[in-house]
Amino acid sequence: LEVRRSDSLAPASLPFRVEKGEQTVRMGVQRAQGPVFVSFKSARCEMEHWAAPLPLPSRFAYRVVHKALGTIVHEAELTDSTAAVHEARSILGRNAARIALPQDRSLFIGETYTLEVGFEAQFDADNAMLRVRRFIEENNVVFDAAGQTDLLTIEQAWAIQHTDDAKFAANRRTIEGVAAILLEYPTVSCRVHGTTGGASSAPKALADYYKLDSVADVSRLMELLARNRAEACRDALVRAGVPKHRLLVSSKGMAGEMKVDFVPVAAMADAATGLGVVSVDFTVRPVPQDVVLRLDRATGDINVKLGSTIDDAGRKHWTHHLTPPDGTRVTVTHAALGVLVSSGVFEDGLCYIGGEGTLYAGEEYVLAAESDDHFERAELAFVLTQGVQEVWLDVTWYARRILLYCMATDAASDDSVEAYARVQRVMKENDVFFNGAGEGA
């Protein structure tokens, strides 16, 4: 009994002996398989893009899944040490690699499969998100109101240790519960996002703390309050055992609701590679075929904060909260390639640089604020993480020299002449200096 090769079946044969009467002959057949080659390429390698020269990671995982059944038919790790990869990269360059998928009775002609990279991170992030959402439905973090007049210090308004013991205990349960979930998923990051409600004026104690105006600077003050609360929750999660680099802080003042959210996000598929989640479908054919999967790195956004070079714990000095003039330009340059990658400008004291398709996680960049009449040019080298990353760029604000002159109201009197002479002697060796407050030159 023979089955000849076809598009869907491999050839097979079975000898059998005819017996007297009715008989059943069973012959196993094998689905025909097709040769499949995979080319992994950088998503930007064939584009006029600054990231085109960036090499592929030296090691990353991939898998092949049967699309209809959801069954994993092949899973492996690609490394530079693989002979085929090494040879392919010598021809294609560092930003591409080509391998043959092992057929191994799994790649059947006519069947559709999905080739994936970064699958583990997304799977874990989805599970973590579901669990955190269910947990937060019955648990949250509550803070003392910033407008309470009985607070010993305004810093209590962003303290996890609430003045009400019951609420403090509830806050601890919330933090410990979120931390326990995150610790079960070591590849998952979490965005801690603080928001505040709307207000026409900020609490006086908050305005006094930052030496700002409660009405004119209400947006700035409410943003600071939201940020402080998000950072307090992040710090509490760190104390509960969650690594700090997995926690991303973001905030939005005057957002309509006063709360702190915990949002698990897919981390990089491999912490050392920065590859995002990508996939491509293909259907196996009888003839050799090439499947191209373009690998894109996870990206990050930059929330630029302009601080002062005055070093103080907690950035409480008033110069850390000076508002840069609108239009102040900030640039982002790739450290190794020296290529200008992105830029942004300050508006109303804020500068947010989106990184989708531009700023890749795991790469080192140089953030720079251009010099103007208010401060000297400043630079900061940093490694970008996935999600929203707050980056403080400390600048040296220009200071102006102010001379004080003392004049007597009655220049003719002996006391006035003596006082004036003494003041002149003092001022020959002494001056009075002030920090610049962002005024024009």
JOBELSUL-V168778 format. One record per helix or strand. SS is the DSSP state (H for helix, E for strand). FROM is the first residue (numbers start at 1). TO is the last residue. Records with the same first field share a line. If there is no record, write none. Layout:
SS->FROM-TO ; FROM-TO
This chain:
E->2-3 ; 9-9 ; 12-13 ; 31-31 ; 33-33 ; 36-42 ; 59-66 ; 72-79 ; 96-100 ; 108-108 ; 112-117 ; 188-195 ; 247-252 ; 259-266 ; 275-275 ; 278-283 ; 289-295 ; 297-297 ; 299-308 ; 329-334 ; 340-345 ; 347-347 ; 350-353 ; 360-360 ; 364-369 ; 375-375 ; 378-383 ; 387-395 ; 397-397 ; 400-402 ; 432-434
H->50-53 ; 83-92 ; 119-136 ; 154-158 ; 165-183 ; 204-210 ; 218-239 ; 244-246 ; 313-315 ; 318-321 ; 414-429
